Amino acid sequence: MSTTPEPPTSAKEDTTVALLSYLTIIGFVVAIVLHSSKKTALGAFHLRQTLGLFITALVIWIPCMIISMIPVVNLVMFILGPAVMVGLFVLWIMGFIAAINGQQKLMPVVGEYYQKWFANAFN
């Protein structure tokens, strides 16, 4: 009884999971489901990057909402909050472009940490 090896995944299948992971929470969940049936290195890489970006946004957003309730600090948050969100959006765009190109390109500053922290996720 011989087993034939599975054919290698095409570049299109690799990028589908990578792209979907960046498209909202629903896209992220769909990407996880697709990735679980056919694991690829590119898909796992971008799932880890996206998970890290989502968690970073959440960790930043919660204290910002609490701090913005303080009247004196509200003005600072009015300026600082959008700047942080623009920074996260730029990271999201960079990750999305890397996924479109089928590259495993780390997000600046945080990408290496995401790969380290979530090394066992999506394998």
C-alpha positions in Angstrom: 0.0 0.0 0.0 1.7 3.2 -1.2 0.8 6.7 -0.3 1.2 9.4 -2.7 2.4 12.7 -1.4 0.1 15.7 -1.6 0.8 18.0 -4.4 2.4 21.3 -3.3 -0.1 24.1 -2.7 -0.2 26.7 -5.5 0.8 30.3 -4.9 -2.9 31.3 -5.3 -4.0 29.0 -2.4 -1.2 30.4 -0.3 -2.2 34.0 -0.8 -5.9 33.4 -0.3 -5.5 32.6 3.4 -2.9 35.5 3.7 -5.3 38.0 2.1 -8.4 36.9 4.0 -6.6 37.2 7.3 -6.4 41.0 6.8 -10.1 41.4 5.9 -12.0 42.1 9.1 -12.6 39.6 11.9 -14.8 37.5 9.7 -12.1 37.2 7.1 -9.7 36.3 9.8 -12.0 33.5 11.0 -12.5 32.2 7.4 -8.8 32.3 6.9 -8.3 30.2 10.0 -10.8 27.6 8.7 -9.2 27.5 5.3 -5.8 27.3 6.8 -6.8 24.4 9.1 -7.7 22.3 6.1 -4.5 23.1 4.1 -1.7 24.6 6.1 0.8 26.8 4.3 3.8 28.7 5.6 2.6 31.9 4.0 -0.9 31.5 5.5 0.5 30.8 9.0 2.9 33.8 8.8 0.1 36.3 7.9 -2.3 34.8 10.4 0.2 35.4 13.1 0.9 39.0 11.9 -2.8 39.8 11.8 -3.5 38.2 15.2 -0.8 40.4 16.6 -2.1 43.5 15.0 -5.7 42.8 16.2 -4.4 42.3 19.8 -2.2 45.4 19.6 -5.2 47.5 18.5 -7.3 46.1 21.3 -4.7 46.6 23.9 -4.2 50.2 22.8 -7.9 51.0 22.3 -9.1 49.9 25.8 -6.9 52.2 27.8 -7.5 55.0 25.3 -11.2 54.8 25.9 -10.8 54.8 29.6 -8.3 57.7 29.6 -10.6 59.7 27.2 -13.2 59.8 30.0 -11.0 62.2 32.0 -11.8 65.7 30.8 -8.3 67.2 31.1 -6.7 64.3 29.2 -9.4 64.2 26.6 -7.7 66.9 24.5 -4.4 64.8 24.5 -6.4 61.7 23.4 -8.0 63.8 20.7 -4.6 64.2 19.1 -2.8 61.0 20.2 -5.6 58.6 19.5 -5.9 59.2 15.7 -2.1 59.2 15.4 -1.9 55.8 16.9 -4.8 54.5 14.7 -3.1 55.9 11.6 0.0 54.0 12.6 -1.9 50.8 13.0 -3.6 51.3 9.7 -0.2 51.8 8.0 1.0 48.5 9.5 -2.2 46.8 8.3 -1.6 48.2 4.7 2.0 47.0 4.8 0.9 43.5 5.8 -1.9 43.4 3.3 0.5 44.4 0.5 3.0 41.8 1.5 0.1 39.2 1.5 -0.9 40.3 -2.0 2.7 39.9 -3.2 2.9 36.5 -1.5 5.8 37.7 0.7 6.6 36.8 4.3 7.6 40.4 5.1 7.5 41.4 8.8 5.6 44.5 9.9 8.1 47.1 11.1 8.8 47.3 14.8 6.2 44.7 15.9 6.2 42.0 13.3 9.2 40.1 14.8 7.5 40.0 18.2 4.2 38.7 16.7 6.1 35.8 15.0 7.9 35.1 18.3 4.8 35.4 20.6 2.5 33.4 18.4 5.1 30.9 17.1 3.0 27.9 17.9 -0.2 29.3 16.5 -1.5 28.1 13.1 1.1 25.4 12.7 
